[in-house]
Amino acid sequence: MVVSVSGVVLAGVVLVLLVRNRRATVGAAIVAAVFGFLLASTGLADPIRSALDGGAKVTSSVKP
């Protein structure tokens, strides 16, 4: 699936605007989901996945 960077940028900008204006609505959740799906199909997916895996390992190694 080919997604242009402009779609990712547009969804990101809309999401940032919704969050900054504190619009926690169903529409904001849909935009966040679309942004996630679009971002997952770009070249940033692997670095983001690696960072999240690393954060999960650090979190799981912390003893309360």
PDBQT receptor file of N, H, CA, C and O in Angstrom, charges set to zero:
ATOM      1  N   MET A   1       0.845  -1.174   0.000  1.00  0.00    +0.000 N 
ATOM      2  CA  MET A   1       0.000   0.000   0.000  1.00  0.00    +0.000 C 
ATOM      3  C   MET A   1       0.890   1.236   0.000  1.00  0.00    +0.000 C 
ATOM      4  O   MET A   1       1.791   1.359   0.829  1.00  0.00    +0.000 OA
ATOM      5  N   VAL A   2       0.639   2.131  -0.912  1.00  0.00    +0.000 N 
ATOM      6  H   VAL A   2      -0.094   2.031  -1.585  1.00  0.00    +0.000 HD
ATOM      7  CA  VAL A   2       1.424   3.346  -1.023  1.00  0.00    +0.000 C 
ATOM      8  C   VAL A   2       0.627   4.487  -0.417  1.00  0.00    +0.000 C 
ATOM      9  O   VAL A   2      -0.516   4.744  -0.796  1.00  0.00    +0.000 OA
ATOM     10  N   VAL A   3       1.257   5.165   0.532  1.00  0.00    +0.000 N 
ATOM     11  H   VAL A   3       2.186   4.957   0.839  1.00  0.00    +0.000 HD
ATOM     12  CA  VAL A   3       0.632   6.322   1.158  1.00  0.00    +0.000 C 
ATOM     13  C   VAL A   3       1.590   7.487   0.996  1.00  0.00    +0.000 C 
ATOM     14  O   VAL A   3       2.778   7.375   1.297  1.00  0.00    +0.000 OA
ATOM     15  N   SER A   4       1.074   8.583   0.529  1.00  0.00    +0.000 N 
ATOM     16  H   SER A   4       0.109   8.674   0.285  1.00  0.00    +0.000 HD
ATOM     17  CA  SER A   4       1.940   9.741   0.356  1.00  0.00    +0.000 C 
ATOM     18  C   SER A   4       2.244  10.357   1.716  1.00  0.00    +0.000 C 
ATOM     19  O   SER A   4       1.465  10.239   2.661  1.00  0.00    +0.000 OA
ATOM     20  N   VAL A   5       3.376  11.006   1.787  1.00  0.00    +0.000 N 
ATOM     21  H   VAL A   5       4.009  11.102   1.018  1.00  0.00    +0.000 HD
ATOM     22  CA  VAL A   5       3.774  11.650   3.035  1.00  0.00    +0.000 C 
ATOM     23  C   VAL A   5       2.797  12.767   3.377  1.00  0.00    +0.000 C 
ATOM     24  O   VAL A   5       2.577  13.052   4.554  1.00  0.00    +0.000 OA
ATOM     25  N   SER A   6       2.219  13.391   2.387  1.00  0.00    +0.000 N 
ATOM     26  H   SER A   6       2.398  13.160   1.430  1.00  0.00    +0.000 HD
ATOM     27  CA  SER A   6       1.295  14.484   2.664  1.00  0.00    +0.000 C 
ATOM     28  C   SER A   6       0.072  14.011   3.448  1.00  0.00    +0.000 C 
ATOM     29  O   SER A   6      -0.460  14.771   4.257  1.00  0.00    +0.000 OA
ATOM     30  N   GLY A   7      -0.388  12.773   3.230  1.00  0.00    +0.000 N 
ATOM     31  H   GLY A   7       0.044  12.156   2.572  1.00  0.00    +0.000 HD
ATOM     32  CA  GLY A   7      -1.497  12.247   4.020  1.00  0.00    +0.000 C 
ATOM     33  C   GLY A   7      -1.123  12.077   5.474  1.00  0.00    +0.000 C 
ATOM     34  O   GLY A   7      -1.917  12.362   6.370  1.00  0.00    +0.000 OA
ATOM     35  N   VAL A   8       0.095  11.608   5.705  1.00  0.00    +0.000 N 
ATOM     36  H   VAL A   8       0.741  11.376   4.977  1.00  0.00    +0.000 HD
ATOM     37  CA  VAL A   8       0.577  11.457   7.076  1.00  0.00    +0.000 C 
ATOM     38  C   VAL A   8       0.723  12.814   7.741  1.00  0.00    +0.000 C 
ATOM     39  O   VAL A   8       0.333  12.997   8.894  1.00  0.00    +0.000 OA
ATOM     40  N   VAL A   9       1.285  13.758   7.010  1.00  0.00    +0.000 N 
ATOM     41  H   VAL A   9       1.602  13.609   6.073  1.00  0.00    +0.000 HD
ATOM     42  CA  VAL A   9       1.470  15.105   7.563  1.00  0.00    +0.000 C 
ATOM     43  C   VAL A   9       0.124  15.746   7.852  1.00  0.00    +0.000 C 
ATOM     44  O   VAL A   9      -0.049  16.368   8.900  1.00  0.00    +0.000 OA
ATOM     45  N   LEU A  10      -0.827  15.608   6.946  1.00  0.00    +0.000 N 
ATOM     46  H   LEU A  10      -0.686  15.103   6.094  1.00  0.00    +0.000 HD
ATOM     47  CA  LEU A  10      -2.154  16.193   7.152  1.00  0.00    +0.000 C 
ATOM     48  C   LEU A  10      -2.834  15.598   8.384  1.00  0.00    +0.000 C 
ATOM     49  O   LEU A  10      -3.383  16.330   9.208  1.00  0.00    +0.000 OA
ATOM     50  N   ALA A  11      -2.798  14.270   8.507  1.00  0.00    +0.000 N 
ATOM     51  H   ALA A  11      -2.352  13.676   7.838  1.00  0.00    +0.000 HD
ATOM     52  CA  ALA A  11      -3.413  13.631   9.674  1.00  0.00    +0.000 C 
ATOM     53  C   ALA A  11      -2.697  14.046  10.955  1.00  0.00    +0.000 C 
ATOM     54  O   ALA A  11      -3.343  14.246  11.984  1.00  0.00    +0.000 OA
ATOM     55  N   GLY A  12      -1.374  14.178  10.907  1.00  0.00    +0.000 N 
ATOM     56  H   GLY A  12      -0.850  14.016  10.071  1.00  0.00    +0.000 HD
ATOM     57  CA  GLY A  12      -0.613  14.611  12.083  1.00  0.00    +0.000 C 
ATOM     58  C   GLY A  12      -0.956  16.027  12.498  1.00  0.00    +0.000 C 
ATOM     59  O   GLY A  12      -1.112  16.311  13.686  1.00  0.00    +0.000 OA
ATOM     60  N   VAL A  13      -1.074  16.917  11.526  1.00  0.00    +0.000 N 
ATOM     61  H   VAL A  13      -0.947  16.687  10.562  1.00  0.00    +0.000 HD
ATOM     62  CA  VAL A  13      -1.412  18.310  11.832  1.00  0.00    +0.000 C 
ATOM     63  C   VAL A  13      -2.806  18.397  12.439  1.00  0.00    +0.000 C 
ATOM     64  O   VAL A  13      -3.014  19.110  13.421  1.00  0.00    +0.000 OA
ATOM     65  N   VAL A  14      -3.761  17.674  11.861  1.00  0.00    +0.000 N 
ATOM     66  H   VAL A  14      -3.593  17.094  11.064  1.00  0.00    +0.000 HD
ATOM     67  CA  VAL A  14      -5.122  17.688  12.403  1.00  0.00    +0.000 C 
ATOM     68  C   VAL A  14      -5.120  17.129  13.824  1.00  0.00    +0.000 C 
ATOM     69  O   VAL A  14      -5.800  17.665  14.699  1.00  0.00    +0.000 OA
ATOM     70  N   LEU A  15      -4.374  16.073  14.059  1.00  0.00    +0.000 N 
ATOM     71  H   LEU A  15      -3.822  15.637  13.349  1.00  0.00    +0.000 HD
ATOM     72  CA  LEU A  15      -4.316  15.485  15.394  1.00  0.00    +0.000 C 
ATOM     73  C   LEU A  15      -3.700  16.450  16.399  1.00  0.00    +0.000 C 
ATOM     74  O   LEU A  15      -4.209  16.592  17.511  1.00  0.00    +0.000 OA
ATOM     75  N   VAL A  16      -2.617  17.110  16.023  1.00  0.00    +0.000 N 
ATOM     76  H   VAL A  16      -2.203  16.994  15.120  1.00  0.00    +0.000 HD
ATOM     77  CA  VAL A  16      -1.983  18.088  16.919  1.00  0.00    +0.000 C 
ATOM     78  C   VAL A  16      -2.954  19.219  17.240  1.00  0.00    +0.000 C 
ATOM     79  O   VAL A  16      -3.049  19.647  18.391  1.00  0.00    +0.000 OA
ATOM     80  N   LEU A  17      -3.668  19.701  16.240  1.00  0.00    +0.000 N 
ATOM     81  H   LEU A  17      -3.590  19.354  15.305  1.00  0.00    +0.000 HD
ATOM     82  CA  LEU A  17      -4.635  20.776  16.483  1.00  0.00    +0.000 C 
ATOM     83  C   LEU A  17      -5.751  20.321  17.412  1.00  0.00    +0.000 C 
ATOM     84  O   LEU A  17      -6.165  21.074  18.294  1.00  0.00    +0.000 OA
ATOM     85  N   LEU A  18      -6.240  19.111  17.230  1.00  0.00    +0.000 N 
ATOM     86  H   LEU A  18      -5.904  18.499  16.514  1.00  0.00    +0.000 HD
ATOM     87  CA  LEU A  18      -7.299  18.604  18.106  1.00  0.00    +0.000 C 
ATOM     88  C   LEU A  18      -6.816  18.454  19.536  1.00  0.00    +0.000 C 
ATOM     89  O   LEU A  18      -7.540  18.773  20.479  1.00  0.00    +0.000 OA
ATOM     90  N   VAL A  19      -5.591  17.969  19.700  1.00  0.00    +0.000 N 
ATOM     91  H   VAL A  19      -5.002  17.710  18.935  1.00  0.00    +0.000 HD
ATOM     92  CA  VAL A  19      -5.053  17.787  21.054  1.00  0.00    +0.000 C 
ATOM     93  C   VAL A  19      -4.782  19.134  21.711  1.00  0.00    +0.000 C 
ATOM     94  O   VAL A  19      -5.086  19.325  22.889  1.00  0.00    +0.000 OA
ATOM     95  N   ARG A  20      -4.213  20.067  20.953  1.00  0.00    +0.000 N 
ATOM     96  H   ARG A  20      -3.966  19.911  19.996  1.00  0.00    +0.000 HD
ATOM     97  CA  ARG A  20      -3.922  21.391  21.525  1.00  0.00    +0.000 C 
ATOM     98  C   ARG A  20      -5.184  22.130  21.934  1.00  0.00    +0.000 C 
ATOM     99  O   ARG A  20      -5.174  22.883  22.907  1.00  0.00    +0.000 OA
ATOM    100  N   ASN A  21      -6.272  21.921  21.198  1.00  0.00    +0.000 N 
ATOM    101  H   ASN A  21      -6.279  21.309  20.408  1.00  0.00    +0.000 HD
ATOM    102  CA  ASN A  21      -7.540  22.571  21.532  1.00  0.00    +0.000 C 
ATOM    103  C   ASN A  21      -8.362  21.758  22.516  1.00  0.00    +0.000 C 
ATOM    104  O   ASN A  21      -9.500  22.110  22.830  1.00  0.00    +0.000 OA
ATOM    105  N   ARG A  22      -7.775  20.662  23.004  1.00  0.00    +0.000 N 
ATOM    106  H   ARG A  22      -6.851  20.377  22.749  1.00  0.00    +0.000 HD
ATOM    107  CA  ARG A  22      -8.421  19.802  23.993  1.00  0.00    +0.000 C 
ATOM    108  C   ARG A  22      -9.772  19.284  23.525  1.00  0.00    +0.000 C 
ATOM    109  O   ARG A  22     -10.743  19.263  24.282  1.00  0.00    +0.000 OA
ATOM    110  N   ARG A  23      -9.817  18.867  22.271  1.00  0.00    +0.000 N 
ATOM    111  H   ARG A  23      -9.028  18.883  21.656  1.00  0.00    +0.000 HD
ATOM    112  CA  ARG A  23     -11.035  18.307  21.689  1.00  0.00    +0.000 C 
ATOM    113  C   ARG A  23     -10.950  16.787  21.766  1.00  0.00    +0.000 C 
ATOM    114  O   ARG A  23     -10.591  16.133  20.787  1.00  0.00    +0.000 OA
ATOM    115  N   ALA A  24     -11.272  16.239  22.897  1.00  0.00    +0.000 N 
ATOM    116  H   ALA A  24     -11.564  16.770  23.692  1.00  0.00    +0.000 HD
ATOM    117  CA  ALA A  24     -11.219  14.787  23.099  1.00  0.00    +0.000 C 
ATOM    118  C   ALA A  24     -12.570  14.193  22.697  1.00  0.00    +0.000 C 
ATOM    119  O   ALA A  24     -13.378  13.827  23.550  1.00  0.00    +0.000 OA
ATOM    120  N   THR A  25     -12.793  14.106  21.421  1.00  0.00    +0.000 N 
ATOM    121  H   THR A  25     -12.136  14.404  20.728  1.00  0.00    +0.000 HD
ATOM    122  CA  THR A  25     -14.064  13.605  20.920  1.00  0.00    +0.000 C 
ATOM    123  C   THR A  25     -13.837  12.320  20.129  1.00  0.00    +0.000 C 
ATOM    124  O   THR A  25     -12.706  11.857  19.983  1.00  0.00    +0.000 OA
ATOM    125  N   VAL A  26     -14.911  11.764  19.631  1.00  0.00    +0.000 N 
ATOM    126  H   VAL A  26     -15.830  12.140  19.750  1.00  0.00    +0.000 HD
ATOM    127  CA  VAL A  26     -14.824  10.582  18.787  1.00  0.00    +0.000 C 
ATOM    128  C   VAL A  26     -14.051  10.924  17.514  1.00  0.00    +0.000 C 
ATOM    129  O   VAL A  26     -13.296  10.098  17.000  1.00  0.00    +0.000 OA
ATOM    130  N   GLY A  27     -14.239  12.134  17.011  1.00  0.00    +0.000 N 
ATOM    131  H   GLY A  27     -14.853  12.805  17.428  1.00  0.00    +0.000 HD
ATOM    132  CA  GLY A  27     -13.517  12.573  15.821  1.00  0.00    +0.000 C 
ATOM    133  C   GLY A  27     -12.011  12.579  16.044  1.00  0.00    +0.000 C 
ATOM    134  O   GLY A  27     -11.247  12.184  15.162  1.00  0.00    +0.000 OA
ATOM    135  N   ALA A  28     -11.585  13.024  17.215  1.00  0.00    +0.000 N 
ATOM    136  H   ALA A  28     -12.206  13.345  17.931  1.00  0.00    +0.000 HD
ATOM    137  CA  ALA A  28     -10.156  13.031  17.533  1.00  0.00    +0.000 C 
ATOM    138  C   ALA A  28      -9.612  11.611  17.604  1.00  0.00    +0.000 C 
ATOM    139  O   ALA A  28      -8.487  11.353  17.174  1.00  0.00    +0.000 OA
ATOM    140  N   ALA A  29     -10.397  10.698  18.140  1.00  0.00    +0.000 N 
ATOM    141  H   ALA A  29     -11.310  10.907  18.489  1.00  0.00    +0.000 HD
ATOM    142  CA  ALA A  29      -9.966   9.302  18.211  1.00  0.00    +0.000 C 
ATOM    143  C   ALA A  29      -9.840   8.697  16.816  1.00  0.00    +0.000 C 
ATOM    144  O   ALA A  29      -8.925   7.915  16.557  1.00  0.00    +0.000 OA
ATOM    145  N   ILE A  30     -10.744   9.051  15.931  1.00  0.00    +0.000 N 
ATOM    146  H   ILE A  30     -11.488   9.686  16.141  1.00  0.00    +0.000 HD
ATOM    147  CA  ILE A  30     -10.683   8.549  14.557  1.00  0.00    +0.000 C 
ATOM    148  C   ILE A  30      -9.459   9.108  13.841  1.00  0.00    +0.000 C 
ATOM    149  O   ILE A  30      -8.769   8.382  13.126  1.00  0.00    +0.000 OA
ATOM    150  N   VAL A  31      -9.191  10.398  14.032  1.00  0.00    +0.000 N 
ATOM    151  H   VAL A  31      -9.751  10.988  14.613  1.00  0.00    +0.000 HD
ATOM    152  CA  VAL A  31      -8.006  11.008  13.415  1.00  0.00    +0.000 C 
ATOM    153  C   VAL A  31      -6.743  10.354  13.955  1.00  0.00    +0.000 C 
ATOM    154  O   VAL A  31      -5.805  10.107  13.198  1.00  0.00    +0.000 OA
ATOM    155  N   ALA A  32      -6.705  10.072  15.252  1.00  0.00    +0.000 N 
ATOM    156  H   ALA A  32      -7.467  10.273  15.867  1.00  0.00    +0.000 HD
ATOM    157  CA  ALA A  32      -5.534   9.417  15.834  1.00  0.00    +0.000 C 
ATOM    158  C   ALA A  32      -5.340   8.022  15.252  1.00  0.00    +0.000 C 
ATOM    159  O   ALA A  32      -4.209   7.615  14.988  1.00  0.00    +0.000 OA
ATOM    160  N   ALA A  33      -6.416   7.294  15.052  1.00  0.00    +0.000 N 
ATOM    161  H   ALA A  33      -7.335   7.624  15.267  1.00  0.00    +0.000 HD
ATOM    162  CA  ALA A  33      -6.322   5.952  14.471  1.00  0.00    +0.000 C 
ATOM    163  C   ALA A  33      -5.845   6.019  13.026  1.00  0.00    +0.000 C 
ATOM    164  O   ALA A  33      -4.988   5.234  12.620  1.00  0.00    +0.000 OA
ATOM    165  N   VAL A  34      -6.389   6.945  12.250  1.00  0.00    +0.000 N 
ATOM    166  H   VAL A  34      -7.085   7.583  12.580  1.00  0.00    +0.000 HD
ATOM    167  CA  VAL A  34      -5.969   7.110  10.859  1.00  0.00    +0.000 C 
ATOM    168  C   VAL A  34      -4.495   7.501  10.801  1.00  0.00    +0.000 C 
ATOM    169  O   VAL A  34      -3.748   6.987   9.969  1.00  0.00    +0.000 OA
ATOM    170  N   PHE A  35      -4.076   8.408  11.680  1.00  0.00    +0.000 N 
ATOM    171  H   PHE A  35      -4.684   8.826  12.356  1.00  0.00    +0.000 HD
ATOM    172  CA  PHE A  35      -2.674   8.813  11.725  1.00  0.00    +0.000 C 
ATOM    173  C   PHE A  35      -1.783   7.620  12.033  1.00  0.00    +0.000 C 
ATOM    174  O   PHE A  35      -0.721   7.469  11.430  1.00  0.00    +0.000 OA
ATOM    175  N   GLY A  36      -2.197   6.781  12.952  1.00  0.00    +0.000 N 
ATOM    176  H   GLY A  36      -3.061   6.903  13.442  1.00  0.00    +0.000 HD
ATOM    177  CA  GLY A  36      -1.419   5.593  13.288  1.00  0.00    +0.000 C 
ATOM    178  C   GLY A  36      -1.296   4.633  12.118  1.00  0.00    +0.000 C 
ATOM    179  O   GLY A  36      -0.215   4.106  11.855  1.00  0.00    +0.000 OA
ATOM    180  N   PHE A  37      -2.390   4.406  11.420  1.00  0.00    +0.000 N 
ATOM    181  H   PHE A  37      -3.267   4.835  11.634  1.00  0.00    +0.000 HD
ATOM    182  CA  PHE A  37      -2.339   3.516  10.259  1.00  0.00    +0.000 C 
ATOM    183  C   PHE A  37      -1.475   4.098   9.146  1.00  0.00    +0.000 C 
ATOM    184  O   PHE A  37      -0.716   3.368   8.508  1.00  0.00    +0.000 OA
ATOM    185  N   LEU A  38      -1.581   5.392   8.909  1.00  0.00    +0.000 N 
ATOM    186  H   LEU A  38      -2.197   5.985   9.428  1.00  0.00    +0.000 HD
ATOM    187  CA  LEU A  38      -0.766   6.018   7.868  1.00  0.00    +0.000 C 
ATOM    188  C   LEU A  38       0.708   6.003   8.246  1.00  0.00    +0.000 C 
ATOM    189  O   LEU A  38       1.564   5.736   7.403  1.00  0.00    +0.000 OA
ATOM    190  N   LEU A  39       1.004   6.285   9.503  1.00  0.00    +0.000 N 
ATOM    191  H   LEU A  39       0.309   6.502  10.187  1.00  0.00    +0.000 HD
ATOM    192  CA  LEU A  39       2.387   6.299   9.961  1.00  0.00    +0.000 C 
ATOM    193  C   LEU A  39       2.994   4.907   9.919  1.00  0.00    +0.000 C 
ATOM    194  O   LEU A  39       4.190   4.757   9.669  1.00  0.00    +0.000 OA
ATOM    195  N   ALA A  40       2.182   3.891  10.159  1.00  0.00    +0.000 N 
ATOM    196  H   ALA A  40       1.210   4.012  10.362  1.00  0.00    +0.000 HD
ATOM    197  CA  ALA A  40       2.677   2.517  10.140  1.00  0.00    +0.000 C 
ATOM    198  C   ALA A  40       3.119   2.087   8.755  1.00  0.00    +0.000 C 
ATOM    199  O   ALA A  40       3.908   1.150   8.628  1.00  0.00    +0.000 OA
ATOM    200  N   SER A  41       2.638   2.740   7.725  1.00  0.00    +0.000 N 
ATOM    201  H   SER A  41       1.998   3.501   7.828  1.00  0.00    +0.000 HD
ATOM    202  CA  SER A  41       3.010   2.355   6.368  1.00  0.00    +0.000 C 
ATOM    203  C   SER A  41       4.153   3.191   5.811  1.00  0.00    +0.000 C 
ATOM    204  O   SER A  41       4.464   3.089   4.625  1.00  0.00    +0.000 OA
ATOM    205  N   THR A  42       4.777   4.009   6.633  1.00  0.00    +0.000 N 
ATOM    206  H   THR A  42       4.524   4.093   7.597  1.00  0.00    +0.000 HD
ATOM    207  CA  THR A  42       5.918   4.806   6.185  1.00  0.00    +0.000 C 
ATOM    208  C   THR A  42       7.212   4.162   6.673  1.00  0.00    +0.000 C 
ATOM    209  O   THR A  42       7.194   3.130   7.344  1.00  0.00    +0.000 OA
ATOM    210  N   GLY A  43       8.314   4.777   6.331  1.00  0.00    +0.000 N 
ATOM    211  H   GLY A  43       8.328   5.616   5.786  1.00  0.00    +0.000 HD
ATOM    212  CA  GLY A  43       9.622   4.283   6.753  1.00  0.00    +0.000 C 
ATOM    213  C   GLY A  43       9.879   4.475   8.232  1.00  0.00    +0.000 C 
ATOM    214  O   GLY A  43      10.849   3.927   8.758  1.00  0.00    +0.000 OA
ATOM    215  N   LEU A  44       9.047   5.231   8.918  1.00  0.00    +0.000 N 
ATOM    216  H   LEU A  44       8.259   5.676   8.491  1.00  0.00    +0.000 HD
ATOM    217  CA  LEU A  44       9.236   5.458  10.353  1.00  0.00    +0.000 C 
ATOM    218  C   LEU A  44       8.686   4.326  11.208  1.00  0.00    +0.000 C 
ATOM    219  O   LEU A  44       8.875   4.326  12.424  1.00  0.00    +0.000 OA
ATOM    220  N   ALA A  45       8.016   3.371  10.600  1.00  0.00    +0.000 N 
ATOM    221  H   ALA A  45       7.863   3.370   9.612  1.00  0.00    +0.000 HD
ATOM    222  CA  ALA A  45       7.376   2.302  11.375  1.00  0.00    +0.000 C 
ATOM    223  C   ALA A  45       8.394   1.473  12.147  1.00  0.00    +0.000 C 
ATOM    224  O   ALA A  45       8.187   1.194  13.328  1.00  0.00    +0.000 OA
ATOM    225  N   ASP A  46       9.489   1.074  11.506  1.00  0.00    +0.000 N 
ATOM    226  H   ASP A  46       9.658   1.301  10.547  1.00  0.00    +0.000 HD
ATOM    227  CA  ASP A  46      10.479   0.240  12.196  1.00  0.00    +0.000 C 
ATOM    228  C   ASP A  46      11.176   0.965  13.342  1.00  0.00    +0.000 C 
ATOM    229  O   ASP A  46      11.297   0.384  14.421  1.00  0.00    +0.000 OA
ATOM    230  N   PRO A  47      11.650   2.223  13.167  1.00  0.00    +0.000 N 
ATOM    231  CA  PRO A  47      12.250   2.916  14.310  1.00  0.00    +0.000 C 
ATOM    232  C   PRO A  47      11.272   3.138  15.472  1.00  0.00    +0.000 C 
ATOM    233  O   PRO A  47      11.655   3.048  16.639  1.00  0.00    +0.000 OA
ATOM    234  N   ILE A  48      10.019   3.426  15.145  1.00  0.00    +0.000 N 
ATOM    235  H   ILE A  48       9.708   3.500  14.198  1.00  0.00    +0.000 HD
ATOM    236  CA  ILE A  48       9.021   3.628  16.204  1.00  0.00    +0.000 C 
ATOM    237  C   ILE A  48       8.776   2.318  16.941  1.00  0.00    +0.000 C 
ATOM    238  O   ILE A  48       8.689   2.302  18.169  1.00  0.00    +0.000 OA
ATOM    239  N   ARG A  49       8.664   1.223  16.197  1.00  0.00    +0.000 N 
ATOM    240  H   ARG A  49       8.735   1.237  15.200  1.00  0.00    +0.000 HD
ATOM    241  CA  ARG A  49       8.456  -0.083  16.811  1.00  0.00    +0.000 C 
ATOM    242  C   ARG A  49       9.641  -0.449  17.707  1.00  0.00    +0.000 C 
ATOM    243  O   ARG A  49       9.452  -0.966  18.808  1.00  0.00    +0.000 OA
ATOM    244  N   SER A  50      10.852  -0.184  17.240  1.00  0.00    +0.000 N 
ATOM    245  H   SER A  50      11.006   0.237  16.346  1.00  0.00    +0.000 HD
ATOM    246  CA  SER A  50      12.045  -0.484  18.039  1.00  0.00    +0.000 C 
ATOM    247  C   SER A  50      12.076   0.346  19.320  1.00  0.00    +0.000 C 
ATOM    248  O   SER A  50      12.414  -0.166  20.388  1.00  0.00    +0.000 OA
ATOM    249  N   ALA A  51      11.724   1.623  19.211  1.00  0.00    +0.000 N 
ATOM    250  H   ALA A  51      11.449   2.038  18.344  1.00  0.00    +0.000 HD
ATOM    251  CA  ALA A  51      11.708   2.487  20.397  1.00  0.00    +0.000 C 
ATOM    252  C   ALA A  51      10.662   2.018  21.403  1.00  0.00    +0.000 C 
ATOM    253  O   ALA A  51      10.916   2.011  22.608  1.00  0.00    +0.000 OA
ATOM    254  N   LEU A  52       9.493   1.627  20.915  1.00  0.00    +0.000 N 
ATOM    255  H   LEU A  52       9.286   1.633  19.937  1.00  0.00    +0.000 HD
ATOM    256  CA  LEU A  52       8.454   1.136  21.822  1.00  0.00    +0.000 C 
ATOM    257  C   LEU A  52       8.853  -0.182  22.475  1.00  0.00    +0.000 C 
ATOM    258  O   LEU A  52       8.592  -0.393  23.660  1.00  0.00    +0.000 OA
ATOM    259  N   ASP A  53       9.491  -1.076  21.703  1.00  0.00    +0.000 N 
ATOM    260  H   ASP A  53       9.703  -0.904  20.740  1.00  0.00    +0.000 HD
ATOM    261  CA  ASP A  53       9.974  -2.335  22.280  1.00  0.00    +0.000 C 
ATOM    262  C   ASP A  53      11.026  -2.076  23.351  1.00  0.00    +0.000 C 
ATOM    263  O   ASP A  53      11.014  -2.711  24.405  1.00  0.00    +0.000 OA
ATOM    264  N   GLY A  54      11.938  -1.139  23.079  1.00  0.00    +0.000 N 
ATOM    265  H   GLY A  54      11.948  -0.623  22.222  1.00  0.00    +0.000 HD
ATOM    266  CA  GLY A  54      12.955  -0.796  24.066  1.00  0.00    +0.000 C 
ATOM    267  C   GLY A  54      12.352  -0.210  25.331  1.00  0.00    +0.000 C 
ATOM    268  O   GLY A  54      12.775  -0.534  26.440  1.00  0.00    +0.000 OA
ATOM    269  N   GLY A  55      11.360   0.656  25.155  1.00  0.00    +0.000 N 
ATOM    270  H   GLY A  55      11.017   0.920  24.254  1.00  0.00    +0.000 HD
ATOM    271  CA  GLY A  55      10.677   1.234  26.319  1.00  0.00    +0.000 C 
ATOM    272  C   GLY A  55       9.940   0.182  27.124  1.00  0.00    +0.000 C 
ATOM    273  O   GLY A  55       9.905   0.248  28.353  1.00  0.00    +0.000 OA
ATOM    274  N   ALA A  56       9.353  -0.786  26.440  1.00  0.00    +0.000 N 
ATOM    275  H   ALA A  56       9.381  -0.840  25.442  1.00  0.00    +0.000 HD
ATOM    276  CA  ALA A  56       8.646  -1.863  27.139  1.00  0.00    +0.000 C 
ATOM    277  C   ALA A  56       9.627  -2.729  27.926  1.00  0.00    +0.000 C 
ATOM    278  O   ALA A  56       9.322  -3.159  29.039  1.00  0.00    +0.000 OA
ATOM    279  N   LYS A  57      10.806  -2.986  27.352  1.00  0.00    +0.000 N 
ATOM    280  H   LYS A  57      11.053  -2.636  26.448  1.00  0.00    +0.000 HD
ATOM    281  CA  LYS A  57      11.806  -3.782  28.069  1.00  0.00    +0.000 C 
ATOM    282  C   LYS A  57      12.306  -3.052  29.303  1.00  0.00    +0.000 C 
ATOM    283  O   LYS A  57      12.486  -3.659  30.358  1.00  0.00    +0.000 OA
ATOM    284  N   VAL A  58      12.530  -1.750  29.174  1.00  0.00    +0.000 N 
ATOM    285  H   VAL A  58      12.383  -1.257  28.316  1.00  0.00    +0.000 HD
ATOM    286  CA  VAL A  58      12.979  -0.969  30.329  1.00  0.00    +0.000 C 
ATOM    287  C   VAL A  58      11.906  -0.962  31.402  1.00  0.00    +0.000 C 
ATOM    288  O   VAL A  58      12.203  -1.139  32.584  1.00  0.00    +0.000 OA
ATOM    289  N   THR A  59      10.676  -0.761  31.001  1.00  0.00    +0.000 N 
ATOM    290  H   THR A  59      10.435  -0.618  30.042  1.00  0.00    +0.000 HD
ATOM    291  CA  THR A  59       9.563  -0.712  31.945  1.00  0.00    +0.000 C 
ATOM    292  C   THR A  59       9.383  -2.056  32.654  1.00  0.00    +0.000 C 
ATOM    293  O   THR A  59       9.115  -2.096  33.854  1.00  0.00    +0.000 OA
ATOM    294  N   SER A  60       9.530  -3.147  31.915  1.00  0.00    +0.000 N 
ATOM    295  H   SER A  60       9.748  -3.115  30.939  1.00  0.00    +0.000 HD
ATOM    296  CA  SER A  60       9.319  -4.453  32.525  1.00  0.00    +0.000 C 
ATOM    297  C   SER A  60      10.475  -4.850  33.438  1.00  0.00    +0.000 C 
ATOM    298  O   SER A  60      10.310  -5.720  34.293  1.00  0.00    +0.000 OA
ATOM    299  N   SER A  61      11.643  -4.228  33.271  1.00  0.00    +0.000 N 
ATOM    300  H   SER A  61      11.777  -3.521  32.576  1.00  0.00    +0.000 HD
ATOM    301  CA  SER A  61      12.776  -4.569  34.128  1.00  0.00    +0.000 C 
ATOM    302  C   SER A  61      12.808  -3.770  35.422  1.00  0.00    +0.000 C 
ATOM    303  O   SER A  61      13.611  -4.068  36.305  1.00  0.00    +0.000 OA
ATOM    304  N   VAL A  62      11.956  -2.766  35.553  1.00  0.00    +0.000 N 
ATOM    305  H   VAL A  62      11.303  -2.523  34.835  1.00  0.00    +0.000 HD
ATOM    306  CA  VAL A  62      11.897  -1.957  36.768  1.00  0.00    +0.000 C 
ATOM    307  C   VAL A  62      11.157  -2.732  37.840  1.00  0.00    +0.000 C 
ATOM    308  O   VAL A  62      10.041  -3.208  37.631  1.00  0.00    +0.000 OA
ATOM    309  N   LYS A  63      11.789  -2.848  38.975  1.00  0.00    +0.000 N 
ATOM    310  H   LYS A  63      12.695  -2.461  39.146  1.00  0.00    +0.000 HD
ATOM    311  CA  LYS A  63      11.165  -3.566  40.104  1.00  0.00    +0.000 C 
ATOM    312  C   LYS A  63      10.508  -2.548  41.038  1.00  0.00    +0.000 C 
ATOM    313  O   LYS A  63      11.146  -1.581  41.452  1.00  0.00    +0.000 OA
ATOM    314  N   PRO A  64       9.229  -2.767  41.368  1.00  0.00    +0.000 N 
ATOM    315  CA  PRO A  64       8.533  -1.808  42.272  1.00  0.00    +0.000 C 
ATOM    316  C   PRO A  64       8.991  -1.934  43.697  1.00  0.00    +0.000 C 
ATOM    317  O   PRO A  64       8.509  -1.209  44.567  1.00  0.00    +0.000 OA
TER     318      PRO A  64
